[in-house]
Amino acid sequence: MSDSTQMSFLAGKPVRRIGFGAMQLAGPGVFGPPADPEGARSVLRRAVELGVDHIDTAQFYGPDVVNELIREALHPYPEDLRLVTKVGATRDAQGGWLPGAEPAQLKSQVEQNLRSLCVERIDLVNLRRFEVDDPERPSPPLADQLGALAELRDEGKIGMIGVSSVTAATVRTAIESVGIGEVQNSFSILDRSDSAVLDLCREHGVPYVPYFPLGSAFGGGGPNALAADPHVSAVATRHGASPSQIALAWLLAQYDQLLLIPGTSSIAHLEQNMAVLDITLDDDDLTALDKVEPVHVGH
C-alpha cells in the first residue's frame, strides 16, 4: 500500500489509517485494571513506535484505568498523536453500564477525560448513543447533547465532535447542526448492516471508524468465523496473511477515509494489525470477498 493510501485525516490533521483502540487494555468486561499493567503500557509504547498516531479511548473503560495507562505510558504525548474519547455512559461499582447522557453529564465526562489524560484539549469526542444496539433505551434529545458538546468545542476543550452507535438519520442531523469529525459504528465484512451510514459518510467526506471490525463474536462473527469462510481463507492464502488481516484490508478498501482502531493487549497481535497497511487487495481479491456471506447480527 502506498504512502498516500496509508494516510487519511482526522480532526483536520493527517493520520495513519490504522490506529489503536485501547478498550482491551482494561480488565475483564472492560472493568478494573489488567492483570499485567506494565504489559499494557508496553503495548501502548510499541504502538507509537510502529507509527500509531490515533488512539481511541474512553474514561468509562475501567473506569479511568485505560486513560491512566495511556497517560503513564505516553505523556508527554508525541505532537502528532490524536486522542479520541467517547462520552454518554457511566459505570457502577460492579462494572455495570449506566445511563450518563444528559448534557451536564456529557460535559462532566469530558472534564474527567481531560483530567485523566492530562490534556487541556481532546482532538475528538464521540457522543455514544444506543440507537443501534439498544434502541428501546430512553435518550436525551440529540440536539441538547450535541449542543453541550458544541459549547465545549467553542471553549477549546475539544477539537471536533463525533457520533457513535447511531442511525443514518442521526448522522445527517449531526452533520447539518454541528458538523462532525467521524462516525464510529459497527461494520465489518461479516456485518455490513451499516452500509447506508458508510455511504452517507462518503457523500459528506466524514471519516468512518468501524468498531467490531472483524465482526462481533457476540453475533457469530470474529476471527473463527473469518477463518471458516472459504473466500476469506483463499485470499489470505494468496497474500500469505491471516484471515483477520484480510478482513481489515477489505475495510480499508471500502473508503479512503475509513480509519481502523483494532484493539489488543498483545504486542505480537498489534504488529500483525499494523502490517495490514502493507496488504493491497486487487480487483480479483475484492470480487472474491464480495461473495462472503454476512453474519446476521441482531440489535
Secondary structure by P-SEA (a helix, b strand, c coil): cccccccccccccccccbbbbcccccccccccccccaaaaaaaaaaaaaacccbbbbbcccccaaaaaaaaaccccccccbbbbbbccccccccbbbbbcccaaaaaaaaaaaaaaaccccccbbbbccccccccccccccaaaaaaaaaaaaaaccccbbbbccccaaaaaaaaacccccccccccccccccaaaaaaaaaaabbbbbbccccccccccccaaaaaacaaaaaaaaaacccaaaaaaaaaaacccccccccccccaaaaaaaaacccccccaaaaaaaaacccccccc
